[in-house]
């Protein structure tokens, strides 16, 4: 019997606690906020159009919009131009940026020209005997040879036998090597 009374009493206490909490929750009402009327003061100013300079401080490295990379197709030594050749240096249009001493390369071209002259001179006796119709044009070519001028075009062979003979002596290879060197020499 004592357990039953304690159980009923516990239920009454729990029920009373629930009812009391509900009453407390329902009794809480939020007060209505009061609306404050504010009068704002506005100032006006007369505007005139003018140029406003904008200054933006910045730090960093600049890069050229149009970069130029230089490559030398010939070897040689730089000669001084009076202006240092370094990053950021300014040059005007048509101004020499660098000058390359080309005497060594020019000597190489002269050596190749001399080599071609020697090769043609060496085949002249064979041309006179085996290809007499072509001998005169090759002799005229040698007579008009100028070591200091651009190498002139080789005479055209009369037939395929002469062409094979000239090719077999590496005349064409030497000629085109000289033309390659001369085109590089013109770029200096």
C-alpha positions as CSV (number, residue, x, y, z in Angstrom):
1,X,0.0,0.0,0.0
2,X,2.8,2.3,0.7
3,X,4.2,1.8,-2.8
4,X,0.9,2.7,-4.3
5,X,0.6,6.0,-2.3
6,X,4.2,6.9,-3.3
7,X,3.5,6.2,-6.9
8,X,0.3,8.3,-6.9
9,X,2.2,11.1,-5.1
10,X,5.0,11.0,-7.7
11,X,2.5,11.2,-10.6
12,X,0.8,14.2,-8.9
13,X,4.2,16.0,-8.5
14,X,5.2,15.3,-12.1
15,X,1.8,16.4,-13.4
16,X,1.9,19.5,-11.2
17,X,5.4,20.4,-12.5
18,X,4.2,20.0,-16.1
19,X,1.1,22.2,-15.5
20,X,3.2,24.8,-13.7
21,X,5.7,25.0,-16.5
22,X,3.0,25.4,-19.1
23,X,1.4,28.2,-17.1
24,X,4.8,30.0,-16.9
25,X,5.4,29.6,-20.6
26,X,2.0,30.9,-21.5
27,X,2.2,33.8,-19.2
28,X,5.3,35.2,-20.9
29,X,4.4,37.8,-23.5
30,X,6.8,39.9,-25.5
31,X,6.4,43.6,-25.0
32,X,5.5,45.6,-28.2
33,X,8.5,47.7,-29.3
34,X,7.9,51.4,-29.3
35,X,8.4,53.1,-32.6
36,X,10.7,56.1,-32.3
37,X,10.2,58.8,-34.9
38,X,13.6,60.2,-36.0
39,X,14.0,63.3,-38.1
40,X,17.1,62.9,-40.3
41,X,19.1,65.9,-41.3
42,X,20.4,65.9,-44.9
43,X,23.1,68.2,-46.2
44,X,23.3,69.1,-49.9
45,X,26.2,70.2,-52.0
46,X,26.5,71.7,-55.5
47,X,28.6,69.5,-57.8
48,X,30.8,70.6,-60.7
49,X,32.3,68.2,-63.2
50,X,36.1,68.1,-63.2
51,X,38.9,65.6,-63.8
52,X,39.8,63.6,-60.7
53,X,43.2,62.0,-60.8
54,X,43.4,58.5,-59.5
55,X,46.6,57.3,-57.8
56,X,46.9,53.6,-57.1
57,X,50.0,52.6,-55.2
58,X,51.4,49.2,-56.4
59,X,54.4,47.1,-55.9
60,X,55.7,44.4,-58.2
61,X,57.7,43.6,-61.4
62,X,56.7,44.9,-64.8
63,X,56.9,42.7,-67.9
64,X,56.9,44.0,-71.4
65,X,53.7,43.5,-73.3
66,X,55.6,42.6,-76.5
67,X,58.8,40.7,-75.5
68,X,61.6,40.2,-78.0
69,X,64.0,37.3,-77.8
70,X,67.2,37.6,-79.7
71,X,69.1,34.7,-81.1
72,X,72.4,35.0,-82.9
73,X,72.8,32.6,-85.9
74,X,76.5,33.4,-86.1
75,X,79.3,33.2,-83.6
76,X,81.4,36.1,-82.7
77,X,82.3,38.6,-80.0
78,X,80.1,41.5,-79.0
79,X,81.4,44.9,-79.8
80,X,80.5,47.8,-77.5
81,X,77.7,50.1,-78.9
82,X,77.9,52.7,-76.2
83,X,74.6,51.5,-74.6
84,X,74.7,48.7,-72.1
85,X,72.9,45.5,-73.3
86,X,70.9,44.6,-70.2
87,X,67.4,43.9,-69.0
88,X,65.1,47.0,-69.2
89,X,67.3,49.0,-71.5
90,X,65.4,51.2,-74.0
91,X,66.3,51.4,-77.7
92,X,64.9,53.5,-80.4
93,X,63.7,52.2,-83.8
94,X,66.6,51.4,-86.1
95,X,69.2,51.7,-83.3
96,X,71.8,48.9,-83.1
97,X,71.3,46.8,-80.0
98,X,74.4,44.7,-80.4
99,X,77.2,44.4,-82.9
100,X,78.9,41.1,-83.4
101,X,82.5,41.0,-84.6
102,X,82.2,38.6,-87.6
103,X,85.8,38.4,-88.8
104,X,86.2,34.7,-87.8
105,X,82.9,33.8,-89.5
106,X,83.9,35.8,-92.6
107,X,87.1,33.8,-92.7
108,X,85.1,30.6,-92.5
109,X,83.0,31.7,-95.5
110,X,86.2,32.6,-97.4
111,X,87.7,29.2,-96.6
112,X,84.6,27.5,-97.9
113,X,84.7,29.6,-101.1
114,X,88.3,28.7,-101.6
115,X,87.5,25.0,-101.1
116,X,84.8,25.2,-103.8
117,X,87.2,27.0,-106.1
118,X,89.8,24.2,-105.5
119,X,87.3,21.5,-106.2
120,X,86.2,23.0,-109.5
121,X,89.8,23.6,-110.5
122,X,90.5,19.9,-109.7
123,X,87.8,18.6,-112.1
124,X,88.7,20.9,-115.0
125,X,91.1,18.4,-116.7
126,X,88.5,15.7,-116.5
127,X,85.8,18.0,-117.9
128,X,88.1,18.9,-120.8
129,X,88.6,15.3,-121.7
130,X,85.3,13.7,-120.9
131,X,82.8,16.6,-121.3
132,X,84.3,19.0,-123.8
133,X,81.0,20.7,-124.5
134,X,80.7,21.8,-120.8
135,X,84.4,22.7,-120.4
136,X,84.0,26.3,-121.6
137,X,81.1,27.3,-119.4
138,X,83.0,25.9,-116.3
139,X,86.1,27.8,-117.4
140,X,84.1,31.0,-117.8
141,X,82.7,30.4,-114.3
142,X,86.2,30.1,-112.8
143,X,87.5,33.1,-114.7
144,X,84.6,35.3,-113.4
145,X,85.1,34.0,-109.8
146,X,85.5,36.8,-107.1
147,X,86.4,35.6,-103.7
148,X,85.0,38.7,-102.0
149,X,81.6,38.7,-103.7
150,X,78.7,36.3,-103.3
151,X,79.2,32.9,-104.9
152,X,77.5,32.9,-108.3
153,X,75.2,30.1,-109.4
154,X,76.9,27.0,-110.8
155,X,76.7,26.4,-114.5
156,X,73.9,24.1,-115.6
157,X,75.1,20.6,-116.7
158,X,74.6,19.7,-120.3
159,X,73.5,16.1,-119.6
160,X,72.9,13.6,-116.8
161,X,76.4,12.2,-117.1
162,X,78.0,15.5,-116.4
163,X,75.5,16.1,-113.6
164,X,76.4,12.8,-111.9
165,X,80.1,13.6,-112.4
166,X,79.8,17.0,-110.7
167,X,77.6,15.5,-107.9
168,X,80.1,12.7,-107.3
169,X,82.9,15.3,-106.7
170,X,80.7,17.0,-104.0
171,X,80.6,20.3,-105.9
172,X,76.9,20.8,-105.3
173,X,77.2,20.0,-101.5
174,X,80.0,22.5,-101.1
175,X,78.2,25.1,-103.2
176,X,75.0,24.9,-101.0
177,X,77.0,24.9,-97.8
178,X,78.6,28.2,-99.0
179,X,75.2,29.6,-99.8
180,X,74.0,28.8,-96.3
181,X,77.1,30.5,-94.8
182,X,76.6,33.5,-97.0
183,X,73.0,33.9,-96.0
184,X,74.1,33.9,-92.3
185,X,76.8,36.3,-93.0
186,X,74.3,38.8,-94.5
187,X,72.3,38.7,-91.3
188,X,75.2,40.2,-89.2
